[in-house]
């Protein structure tokens, strides 16, 4: 078996976590082993096939399989996560997705930009004053949590508790399904906390029905009143946004910083012109794709090109590798200013394309523009950083940084 395929299995067996060298590994995988098959499992890394399967009706998203203890101790959570819109049958998925698509309208997002800039300014104030921070804990983690709270319309007094519960849900997911060794992860949400959280969200929806508001919970309350989704589905959607919109953005922001620190000339170009933020973010998440894999379950025996899939096969779509496929991206490991912003699969492709992509890009733009003149750089070598053990998120778990001195300060020296 080719060495690259053996490495892939070592990753899946968790004997070798992804780390600083993830891009080199994924680029080699896409080039040398674009299709790997092992028993009932496939790993697809070639860009063309990944995008083709993302739009193929025979490859719906796989429902997670939770470990026995989680099924026993937290059945409500398992029910929720095993029934989110993404893993429902195609028609149901489309019905629910169309409700959310409306909620992420360009108008609503544009109206959020000023609020996101405020959150960014608040989070940066202390780190910029000190000249240092632990980027993941101080900035990249609280930023998407607060942005999601603003998007949904969670009252400020409740935000810390709701964020803590959202983190508990992610810890539960990491422990019970991704089986992620995550020593610093806090405790998983308990069954009682999860029940309370559902009640809280249901209460917020009821409040919006009584007093309509132009936030995302208000939008879902309206959709519920219009008969487009049930009360439970509305609650599930709010919880889903907390599950999909936090870790992903945290990883994307941390990876962007890593990409910039590896390429000082790109950091200098951004420092000189904040308008480059969007392009920097797009290339950064292509090079170090935050959500490395998607997962699909084959519904019935079928063939795609020369490949014969069997009903029940699991198909792993390696977005992180497809983004480095040399057949699609010339010089895949190079940061290139002339690459189109769209076209990479960091946000997926087709039927399940990320609904929060524009919000995530706006959040990154706001942060990069706010610090472009004082870009933080890692204060420890990348090879020494602890990286997340997760297969899904190849990203540093901790990222201590220092901020370049403000111009006035450096001029005074
Ligand atoms: C940079 C940050 C983000 C990345 C890299 C990312 C990545 C992805 C990817 C790869 C998928 C498709 C998964 C697949 O096909 O298997 C996806 C789906 C999704 N994302 Fe994101 N995401 C990000 C941020 C967000 C945010 C901020 C939200 C919402 C607040 C969000 C909500 C969703 C939802 C709801 C889906 C499922 C769509 C469906 O089932 O139709 N994401 N995301």
Boltz pocket constraint, residues with backbone or C-beta under 6 A from the ligand:
constraints:
  - pocket:
      binder: B
      contacts: [[A, 61], [A, 85], [A, 86], [A, 87], [A, 93], [A, 97], [A, 148], [A, 240], [A, 241], [A, 244], [A, 245], [A, 246], [A, 248], [A, 249], [A, 252], [A, 290], [A, 291], [A, 293], [A, 294], [A, 295], [A, 319], [A, 345], [A, 346], [A, 347], [A, 348], [A, 349], [A, 351], [A, 352], [A, 353], [A, 354], [A, 355], [A, 356], [A, 357], [A, 359], [A, 360], [A, 361]]
      max_distance: 6.0
